[in-house]
Amino acid sequence: MCARVADLALLGGPSTSPLDAPVSDAVPRNALPYALHTNRELEFMLERGKPLAHFSDAYPSEPDEAIVPEQAFAPYVANGTFEKRVFVELLNGPPPATAPRIRGTLHVLYARPRHAWRIDAFIMMQAAAAKAGWSEGFERLEGALLGYEEWQTDAHLERLRAEPHQFYWLRRSGETKPR
């Protein structure tokens, strides 16, 4: 996600997913034993078989190709290579004091036609997480839907566990309470 969304009250409350961190705070590409998809979604979808890409931004917002690359994906949607779904998730309460014009979150998802079911699964996952709270299980499901393999998600979670973090749901092995 982008810096603008990271500060939003996504789904009516602050986000707890590491994927919502501003790009400048994202994991350096060499910090994990695999190639990150972040900022390379189109490349990975075209060349490496990535099945689903998700982009989000504050709503309403000015179009920003660096945050939601709709222009880059447009020719592939037009020729049927990808399916596209756009939806707006409205805030459940007042906008954040730091962004009073914000009314929600814009979500843009792309999938190859045979993987279009992942769009619906991703939307249902977000809705369930909004009700139940983000968890390691949702983090794993999100990674799988986006095309990360289980070992990659394991490495991602271990990296997060090794550092101080703000994710109440992320526990170290053997911990009963998060730090």
N, C-alpha and C positions, 0 to 999 in steps of 0.2 A: 504494500500500500504506500501511500504517499505521506509526506509531512503534513499536508493539510488535513488528511483524514485521521492521522495519529492523534491529533488534539481534539477530535470530535467526541461527542458522547455517542458513540456508535451503538445502535440498538438500545438507546436510552441509558447507557452507562459507559464508563470508560472501557476501552478495548483492553483485553488481556492477552491477545495473541502476539507472539514475536513478529509475525508477518505484518503487523500493523505499525511496526516501528518505522520512523522516518528512514528514507533511503540512506542518508548520511550516517545513520546509526546501524545500518544493516551489517550482517556478517561479511567481513572481507572474503573475497572469492577464494583465497588460498587458505582460509582458516578451517575448511572442511575437506574431507577426502573425496569430494565429488564436485561437479560443476553446478553452481547455483543457477536457477532459472531466472532470478530477479533481473529485470531490465534486458532479458534476452528471450522473452517468451515467444516472439514471432520466429526467431532463429530456431529455437528448440522445437516449436510446433512444425515448422517446415522441414527441418533437417534431422531431428532426433526423435520424432514421434511423440512429443509431449502432447497429451490428450486434451488438456484443458488449461486455459489462461483466465485469470481473474484480475480485474483492475477496479479500483474504486477511487472516488474523490468526494469532496464535500458537495452537497447539493443545496442550492444551485451554485454553479461555479462557471468560470470562463473555461472554454475548451483549452486543454493543455496537452499537446501530443506527448510530452515527456511523462505525463502521469497516466493518461488513458490514450494509448496510441491508435485511435480509431482510423485515422487516415492510412496508417501503415497496414492495418488489417483489411481495409475496405476492398481492395482488389480481390482478395482471397475469399471474402464473404460474397462478393458479386459473382465470382466464378464457381461458387459452391464448394470450395476447399474447406471452408469453415462455416459453422453456424454461429450466429451472434444473438445474445440476449442482453437486453438492457432493462434494469428496473431500479426504482428509487425506494429506499427504505427510509421512511419518515421517522423522525425522532419521537420518542414517547413522551417527552416533556419539553420544557423551554430550551432554546438553543444555549450553547455555552456562552458565558459572559464575554469570552475572548473572541467569539464569532457569532454575534447576534443575528446575522442574516442567514445563517445556516438553518436549513429545515430538515436535513437528512443526509443520507449517503447515496451517491450514484454508484451502481454496480454495473460493470460491463464484462460479460463472459463470452469466451470464444471456445468452440470445440470442433473437432472433426465430426462429420455427420454420424459416423458409427459410435462416437463417444458423446453424443448430445445428451444422453441420459445423465452424464456427469453434471451438467448444468442444473438440472432439477435436483439431483442429490446434493449439490453444493448449496443451493438455496434452502433446501430442507435442513441441512446441517446447520446453517446459520440461524434458522428459525428455532431449531431445537436448542442450540447453544444460548440463544437470547433468553430462553425460558429457564434452562437448567444451569447456565454458567459455563464458561469455557473450561475445558479439562484436557488432560493429556490424551484422552480418547478422541476428543474433537480435533486436537492438533494432529494426531495420527491419521484420522480420516481425511482431514484437509490435505495433508501431504500426499496421501494415496490418490485422492481425486485429482490433484494437480500433476500427478505423474512421478512423484518421488517414490523410490523403492523403500521397503521397510528398513533396510540397513542404513539408508540415507537419513530417514527420520530418526532412527536410533542415534546416529552421530549428531544430528541437529539438536536433539534433546539433551544428549550428554554434554555438548558444548554449552548449552544454556545452563545446565545444572552446575557446571564447573565455575561459573562466574556469578557475582552478585546479580540478582534480578528482581523484577517487580511482579512477577507472575505468580499470584497466590496459588495457582493450581499446580505449579511445577515443583515436584518433590525430588529429593535425592533418593537413591536406593536405600531402603531401610528407614527413611524418615516417616514419621506419622503426621507431622505438621510441617507446612511450608515455612521457609525462613522469612 
